[in-house]
Amino acid sequence: MVKEEKGGSLPYPKKGSINRLIYKLPLLLWRLGLGPFLSHPARGGRKMLVVTTLGRKSKQPRHTMLSRIAFKNKDYVISGWWQRADWVKNFHKDPLVTIQSGEQIYSAHARRIEDLEELRGVGQALFNSGGDSHFHQWLTDLGIEHNLDDLLEKANRVFFVGFDPVIKEGPPPLLADLIWIWAIIISFLLGLFFFFW
């Protein structure tokens, strides 16, 4: 069992801030139809996933893109802002979520990983994959050395979340509802090409 401790040293991005917009940019790319391409082939396939929760107050779908950790045919993620993240607060209120990873969409029950053996396997999978671009800095900010043993010893500083597939209908997934913009962009570029040709 992982003992509670306030984790994370990065300030949570405020609504309307530049940082918040930067973190939302991958969702825009997903809506443009690039979801299946937001992966890293050299690291074993799909690298990102979208988790959709229901807003704890609004009850509306809320989408968050996170770095994916694959372990034993299940998806896992890390909450970089621990329990301060809105999506974590949302799943504490209602653990039924929808997961999108590449072309796959499924409903799941979200839960914090507290079993140390499961955490060991997920942590090993994370180190094997190399993590995302923030992985090394995240460990440093948490005062964790870049090795599995230190991560497990300081497991109370991290917030790993697992998604257990369920046979229920979760919140509506994020749609590629902006894919039509590509037709406008291509038409514009073709128009420029023929105008100046």
N, C-alpha and C positions, 0 to 999 in steps of 0.2 A: 504494500500500500504506500502511495506517495504522499508524504506529509505536505500540507499546504505551506506555501511561502510566496510572498509577493515576488513575481518574476519580471524580468525585462527592464531595461534601463532607457529605452527609447521612448520619447513622449508620443502619446497616441495622437495621430494627425487630426486636427480640428476640422469640422465641417466647413467647406468653402476655402480651405487652405490649398496652396500649390501642392504640398505633399499628398493631400487627400486626392487631388485630381490625378497626380502621377500614379498613385496606387489603383485608381479606377481605370486607367488607360487600357490595361489588358482586357477589361470587360467590353470596352468599345471595340477592340479588335475582334473579340468573340462575336459581338453583334454584327460586325462586318463580314462574318462568315469564315474567319480565320481560326476558329476554335481548334479544329483538328490539326492545324499546323503549329499550334503553340506547344511544341514538344521539342525534345532534344534527342534525336535518333542515336547519338553516340552513347547515351546513358540508358538505353534499354526501352525506348519508346515514349509513351505519353509522359510528359513532365509536369503539366499543370492540370488542375481541375477547377471546376466551379461548384461551389456549395451554395445551394439555395435554402435559406431558412425563412420562416415567417416572422415578420417584425413583431417583437414582444408587445408593442403598443398598437401599431397600425394593423397588424394581421395581414400585411401585404408582403409579397415575395421580395426578399432581399438577397442579392447575389454578391458573392465574394470569390475572387480568383486566388488560389493558393498553390504553392509548390506541393506536388504529390510525392508521397513515399509509398512504394509498393512493397507489401510483405504478405506472404502466404495468400495470394490472390485477393487481398483486401487493400483498400485505399486508406492512407493515413496522412495527416498534415500536422504542422506545428502552428500554434497561435503565437506569432511573434510578439504580440502585446498581451499575452497571457489572457486573463479573464476580462481585460478592459475592452477587448475587441467586440464590436457590436454583434457580429455573427455568433460569437461564443455566448454572449448574454441571451441572444435569441434562442439558441438550441438548449440552453438551460431551462428556458420557459417551455419550449416544445422541441423535443429531440428528433422529431421526424423531419428529415431533410431530403433534398434531391441532389444527387451527385452527377456531374457531367465531366467525363474524361475522354477526350478525343470524340469518337462517335457514340460512345456508350452513355446511356442515361439510366439511372436506377434510383429507387428510394432507399433510404438507410436510416438507421438509428445512430445518432452521433453520441459519442461518449468520450470522456477523458480517459486516457490510458493510465491506470494506476497499478496494474500488475507488473512487477519488475521483470519477470521473464518475457512478457510481451514487449515491454519497453526495451529490453535488451535486443530482441529481434528487430524491432522497428528502428532502433538506434543504429544497429549494424547495417541495416539496409540503407539508412540515410548516409552513413559514412561511405559505404560501398558506391553509392550513386554520386558522391562528391557534393551533394547538397546544391542549393541554388547560389546565386551571386552574393547573397547576404549571409550565407552560412557561417563563414569564418568570423565575420564581424559580430554576428549574433552571439556566437560562443564566447568571444572575447568580452563583449558587453555584459554577459552573464557571469563572467569570472570562471568559465569552464575551459579547461585545456582541450586541445583538439584531439581527443581520443575517447573511445567508448567507455572506458573504466571511469574517467572523471565525470563524464555525462551521467552515468548511472549513479555515481556517488552523490551528485548534486541534482538528482532528478526532481527535487522539490522546486528547482528554479525554472523548469521547462513545463510546457503545457502541450503534450501530444494528444491528438484527437483521432479516434478510429471511427470508421463508418461500417456498421454491420448491416448488410443488405436485408431488407424486409419486403414482404408482399403486401404493401399498402401503397396508396397513391400519395406521394409527397407534394410539396409546393410546386407550382408550375416552373419548369426549367427556363433558363435564359435562352431566348430565341435569337437566331441570326436575322433579326428584323430590319437590319440596315444594309443587307446585301445588295439591294437595288442601287445603292450609291455607286457601286462599281460600274454599272451601265452608264451612269452620267459621266464618271471620270473617264472611262474608255471612249465614249462618244466625244467628249471635249478634246481628248488627246488626238483622236483621229481627225477631228475637225481642224486642229492646229496643224497637224501633219499635212493634210491636203491643202490648207490655206497657204502654207509657206513652201510647199513643194513645187 
